[in-house]
Amino acid sequence: MSYLIVGGNHQDRKDKILFICQQLGIDLSDNQPDQLIIRPENSIGIDQIRDIKRFLNQKSWQGGQTKVAIIFEADTMTSEAQNALLKTLEEPPANSEIILAAQNKTGLLPTIISRSQLVYLPNPRQTSKKEGQADWE
């Protein structure tokens, strides 16, 4: 199964990923060999998606445990990367989970969205500035 977490700020999305993984019995501790985390520098390309596919198709280091691939800022995936990910979302390898996290879903193909379980987070509230307060304060 795959999840798409949309909204909130980066920490909100990270907290929701941790919560989902806890509910699924997935250990996200440091140096966990059955997890792959993708964080883009500028965008996520097709090579990173190929890495995810290879990773998910390998045998679990923990002997039958669930493997998880997490893609932060999924809305920065190139269209080629999104198209490459579609087949894996349609037919994920056994004992695997894919979690996508994005500020919003507008940068994602409708087919990516439809193949994921959507989890909406409230957008952070902007604090109203006091009268006379500069925009940068």
N, C-alpha and C positions, 0 to 999 in steps of 0.2 A: 504494500500500500504506500501511497505517497501523500504527503501533507503539504499544503501551501499556506504559510503564515503571512498575513498581510496586515500592515498598519503598525501602529505603535512606533517606538523608537528602537534602536539597535538592541538595547538592553532588554526591553520588553519582549522582543522576538527571541532573543537568546534564552530568557527565562521560560518562555513558552516551549521552546525546543527541549529544554531540560525537563520540564513537566511532562511533555508527551513521552519522552524517552523513559522517564521513571515509570509512567503508566504502562509502558510496553515492556518493562523489565530490561531496558538497555542501559548498560553502564557507559557513561560518558566521561569517565575519569581520564586524567592525563595519561598519555602513552598507551591508550587502549588500541590494540592492533585491529580491532574490528570496526573502526570508525574512520571515515574520511571526511575532512572538512575542507570545503572550497571557499576561499575568501578572495574576491577579485582585487587586482591592483587597479585596473581601469574597467575591464569587462571580462566576461567569462567566455572563452572560446571553445571550439570543437575539441581541441586536444584535452582540455580539462574534463569534458564530458566523456571522452574515450577513456580517460583515467578512471572515472567513476564506473563505467561499464566493466572494465577489467577488474577493478577492485571488488565489485559486487558479485562477479562470477567466480571469484577465487573462494576456496574453502575457508571457513571460519577458523581463526587461530584458537578460539575458545571451544572448539568441538561442538558444532551445531548451534552456536549462539547466533543471534540476529546481527547481521552487519547493517550499518547505517551510514548513508552518505548525506551530508548536510551541505546545502548550497546557500551561503549568505549572499544577500544582494542579488537574488536570482533574476531580478528585472534588468540586470546588466548583461545577461546572456545575449550573445549575438543570435541572429535568426538561424544561422547554421547550427549553432550549439543547441538551440531549442528544438530544432527539427531532429537532431541526433539523439536528444534525450527522449523524444516521444515514444519510440519503440520500447525503451526500458520502462517508461511509466506505464505503458499498456500491458507489458508482460514482465514484471519485475522478477529477478531471480528468487528462488526459494530462500526463506529466512533473510529477507532484506527489507529495509525501509529507506525511503528517500524523503528528505525534508527540505523544502524550499522556503526561504524567508525573503520577503521583499517589502519595501516601503509601500508600494502599491502594485496593482496587477496590470496597469495599463501598458507596461512594456513587455508583457508576456503574451504569447500566442493563445488564442481561445482554446486550442486543443490541449495545451499544457494545463490551463485552468480547469478544464472539464475532466481531466484525468487525475486530479488531485482533490483531496478532501480539504476544503477551505476552512481556515481558522482566522477569523477577523479579530484584530485587536483595536481598541479605541486609539485614535490618534492623540498624541500628547496635547494637553490643553496649553494654549499660549497664555502666559500671564499678561493681564492687561497692564499697560504702562501707566504710570501716574501722570497727571497733567503736568506739562512742562518738562517731563523726563525725555532725554534724547533717545533716539532709536538704538544706539549702541550701548547704553547703560545697562 
